[in-house]
């Protein structure tokens, strides 16, 4: 059974809401401003092209990585770093720099400086919570042997050295347009574009 609530079609039997990417942006921008959640923890399913080196790479432009992971909405990065620092006995106020090529338009959402058309979501991940990941090559599921071959082309990730504490606040800022679905506050938002 579905009914219209707040301009969104809601399946009231399972709390599933179909939204466009722009409607999801609007929901995320309202969090902490006009909308409160009972928990800051969310599950996000994303589809992205893996970050890879291009030289002699037969996988470029042909692979989609789908990942599902639990995250914490990150509305105040500096406060999270300060809290972790205090727990480790480190005093002082952490001051973050402006996100490169972006600026905040809400506590959770940033937008690109150049075109102001690409929205990003600020999330914190925990290294002990592993994502569920799958890969597709030209629309077909990849087998583990091919995934291992592809991994040699992945770009190297560098550790965060800006935070003073041992337990870092691990940040990810995916494009909201890459989100396939997102569960938060008892509602699953499924993006239909």
C-alpha positions, 0 to 999 in steps of 0.5 A: 500500500502506498500513500503520498506523504510530504510529496514523496510516495511512501510504501507504508508497509515497509517505510520505503520512499522513492525519491529523485537525487534532488529530493534526496539532496533536499532531505539531507539538507533538512537534517539538523536544520528542520528535521531531527533523526533518532540516530546519526547512523545510516546505511548507504548503497552506492554505485561508483566507478572505482578510482584506478590508474588509466595507463594500460588499464583494460577496466577503465570505463567498464566497471561499476563498484556497488558498495553497502556500508553503515556510516555516521552522518558527519555534520560537525567534523571538528567536534568529532575530532575534538571528542576523539582527541579528548578521549586520548588526553589530547587538548586543543581545538582542531580546526579543519580546512575548507573542503577542496573545491567545495563549500558547505550548503548545510551541515551534511551537504557540500557542493562544488565551487565551480558549477554549484551543481554537484552535491556531496554527503559528509559521512564518517566510516569506521574501519572495523565495519567492512562494506559489502562490495561487488563489481560489474564489468560491462553490466555483468558480475565479476568473478574474484579472479578478475577483481584481483587482476583489476586491483593492481590498477587501483589508486593508492590511498594515503592515511589522514595525517591532519588529525592529532589523535590515534583514533582518526575520524575517517571521512568519506564524501561521496557524490549524492548522485552515486547513492542508490539507496539510503536507510536512515531514521527508519526510512529507506530512500530508494533513488529513482532517476 
